[in-house]
Amino acid sequence: MSEPEAEVWLGDCLTNPEHIAFYRHDEPQDFNGLVDGLRRADPLTSDQLPSKIWPKDVRNAERGERVKRIRNFARATGGMTVISPKFAALLREFDLGVADGAGSDSRCVQLHPIEQLTAENGKLVGQLYLLHVATQKESLISRLSTGVSITETKKGPFVNIHSLERVSLMLSRESLHGPDIWREKWLRRGILFSDRLVRAMQAAKIREISFQPCTIVDQPDGATNA
């Protein structure tokens, strides 16, 4: 069976519970800002960034080394996404919006170094990176997409993904321009990847993330993304 082809892919980064690793992180100065920034995909500032991560407890640590060891990609307790130095180095070869780093007015992919410690004695194991995708596009055509539900809010209609296998997102050609990894403004729990980035990840054997192809369509005159 041939592999599907697409110009844009939806990753299961935020929907697959298998990505969850039971790790804690230190509490930054502005912890509420970290929580809000992760939830809304807003840029994080330096006082919202944690610096350390460790297994949730010793009992889970042993099991975690066997089942939930962080390889290239994982979601820590609290919704924080962490990636390996290998994955971070690969991402830097692509369009991440504004140069990576913290900035309250910069919508970019932020790659923030974070120390990985043991649960038993806090010994340094190595370095990981917090991956925060604050890049944003508005190319989703929700009325043509399938396998999603829509929640009407005062801000606008938000699109919800429940199962990667059953979703089919329709995007305008605006999705083909700009950063290679991004969030859609009206899409909850979804990170999108350009085809060239997905191919590079496969070549580098970064295989933790599963992908679903998206469809690029031409919008009729006067149509809106929502």
C-alpha positions in Angstrom: 0.0 0.0 0.0 1.5 3.3 -1.1 2.0 6.1 1.5 -0.4 9.1 1.2 0.9 12.3 -0.2 0.2 15.8 1.1 1.7 19.3 1.3 0.6 19.8 4.9 0.2 17.2 7.7 -1.7 17.3 11.0 0.4 15.7 13.9 -1.1 13.9 16.9 1.2 15.8 19.2 -1.7 17.2 21.4 -4.3 14.4 21.0 -2.4 11.1 21.6 -2.3 10.1 25.3 0.6 7.8 24.4 2.8 10.9 24.2 2.3 11.7 27.9 5.3 11.1 30.1 4.7 11.5 33.9 7.3 14.2 34.4 7.2 17.4 36.6 8.9 20.7 36.1 10.0 23.5 38.4 7.6 26.4 38.8 8.7 29.5 37.0 8.3 33.0 38.4 5.1 33.5 36.4 3.5 30.1 36.6 0.0 31.3 35.6 1.5 32.9 32.5 3.1 29.6 31.6 -0.3 27.8 31.9 -2.1 30.4 29.9 0.6 30.6 27.3 0.6 26.8 26.8 -3.2 26.7 26.6 -3.6 29.7 24.2 -0.3 29.1 22.2 0.8 32.6 23.1 4.6 33.4 23.1 6.2 32.7 26.5 8.5 35.2 28.2 11.6 34.4 30.2 9.8 34.5 33.6 7.3 32.0 32.3 9.8 29.3 31.3 10.8 26.4 33.6 14.4 25.2 33.7 14.2 21.7 35.0 12.2 18.5 34.5 12.2 15.1 36.3 10.0 12.0 36.7 6.9 12.5 38.7 8.0 10.1 41.5 10.5 7.3 42.0 7.9 4.5 41.5 7.0 5.9 38.1 10.6 6.7 37.3 11.6 3.1 37.0 8.6 2.3 34.8 9.2 5.5 32.9 12.7 4.5 31.9 11.2 1.4 30.4 7.9 2.6 29.0 7.8 6.4 29.0 11.4 7.4 28.5 11.6 10.6 26.7 13.2 10.0 23.3 12.6 12.7 20.7 9.1 13.9 21.7 6.8 13.8 24.8 4.3 15.8 26.7 5.1 16.3 30.4 2.6 16.7 33.2 0.8 20.1 32.8 0.8 20.1 29.0 4.4 21.1 28.3 6.0 19.6 25.3 9.6 18.5 25.4 11.9 17.3 22.6 15.4 15.9 22.2 18.4 18.0 21.1 18.4 16.0 17.9 14.8 17.1 17.1 15.6 20.7 18.2 18.6 20.8 15.8 16.5 19.5 12.9 13.8 22.1 13.6 16.3 24.9 13.5 16.9 24.1 9.8 13.4 25.1 8.9 11.2 28.2 9.0 10.2 28.8 12.6 8.9 32.3 12.2 10.9 34.7 14.2 14.2 33.3 15.5 13.6 30.9 18.4 13.7 32.4 21.9 11.4 34.0 24.4 9.5 37.2 23.5 6.1 38.5 24.4 5.4 40.0 21.0 7.0 37.4 18.8 4.9 34.6 17.3 7.6 32.0 16.7 8.5 28.4 17.5 10.3 28.7 20.8 13.1 26.1 21.7 14.0 26.6 25.3 16.8 24.4 26.9 15.6 22.5 30.0 17.7 20.2 32.3 16.5 16.6 32.7 17.1 15.4 36.3 16.6 12.0 38.1 13.7 11.7 40.6 15.9 10.1 43.3 18.6 12.7 43.9 18.1 15.4 41.3 21.2 14.3 39.4 21.6 15.9 35.9 20.8 13.3 33.2 21.0 15.5 30.1 19.4 18.4 28.3 16.0 18.5 26.6 14.2 21.4 24.9 10.8 22.8 25.7 9.0 23.1 22.3 6.4 25.8 22.3 4.7 26.4 18.9 3.4 30.0 19.0 3.5 30.4 15.2 0.0 30.8 13.9 -1.9 30.8 10.6 -5.5 31.3 9.7 -6.0 28.8 6.8 -8.4 26.3 8.2 -11.7 25.9 6.4 -13.8 24.3 9.1 -17.1 24.1 7.1 -15.3 21.7 4.6 -13.4 19.7 7.2 -14.7 16.4 8.5 -14.3 14.5 11.7 -14.3 17.7 13.8 -16.8 19.5 16.1 -17.2 23.2 16.3 -17.7 25.2 19.6 -19.2 28.6 19.2 -17.6 31.2 21.5 -17.7 35.0 21.8 -14.3 35.1 20.1 -15.4 32.9 17.2 -16.0 29.2 16.2 -13.3 26.9 17.6 -12.7 23.6 15.9 -12.1 20.5 18.1 -10.3 17.3 17.1 -11.3 14.1 18.8 -9.5 11.4 16.8 -6.6 11.8 14.4 -7.7 8.8 12.3 -11.1 10.2 11.6 -10.3 13.9 10.9 -9.8 15.4 7.5 -8.8 19.1 7.6 -9.3 21.4 4.6 -6.8 24.2 4.4 -6.5 27.2 2.0 -3.4 27.8 0.1 -2.3 30.3 2.7 -1.1 27.3 4.7 1.7 26.7 2.2 3.4 30.0 3.1 5.4 30.9 6.2 6.6 28.7 9.0 7.0 24.9 8.6 5.3 24.1 11.9 2.4 26.1 13.3 -1.0 26.2 15.1 -4.2 27.2 13.3 -6.0 30.2 15.0 -9.3 28.4 15.4 -8.1 24.9 15.9 -7.8 23.4 19.3 -5.2 20.7 20.1 -3.6 20.6 16.7 -0.1 21.2 15.4 0.5 21.3 11.6 3.7 20.4 9.7 4.9 21.2 6.2 5.6 18.1 4.0 9.3 19.0 3.8 9.6 19.0 7.6 7.7 15.7 7.9 10.0 14.1 5.3 13.1 15.4 7.2 11.8 13.9 10.4 11.3 10.6 8.8 14.8 10.7 7.3 16.2 11.5 10.8 14.2 8.6 12.3 12.1 10.9 14.5 9.1 8.7 14.4 7.2 9.3 17.7 4.6 11.6 16.0 1.8 10.2 13.8 0.5 12.3 10.9 -2.8 12.7 9.0 -2.7 14.3 5.6 -4.5 17.6 5.1 -6.2 18.7 1.9 -5.4 22.1 0.2 -8.4 23.6 -1.5 -9.1 26.8 -3.4 -11.6 28.9 -1.6 -14.6 30.4 -3.5 -14.7 34.2 -3.7 -16.1 35.6 -0.5 -15.6 32.5 1.5 -14.1 32.7 5.0 -11.9 30.3 6.8 -14.3 29.8 9.7 
